[in-house]
């Protein structure tokens, strides 16, 4: 995570937390702008809104894709606050 933090916009601890959170859910469903994360069979829902995008490029300058960002607009749990 320290390597990611060197070139990213988050600290190593933030990357580690994001990695742990991304693996703790049984399944994820998406219905329109609502995303539900299931843990213990119960959903934790949040409404997401677009928050821009970033053009991904290689070190040589070749375009590799687009990364779309989303932020929580309304959540049913403090987890998404």
Buried (B, 14 or more C-beta within 10 A) or exposed (E): BEEBBEEEEEEBEBBBEEEEEEEEBEEEEEEEEBBBBBEEEEBBBBBBEEEEEEEEEEEEEEEEEEEEEEEBBEBEEEEBE
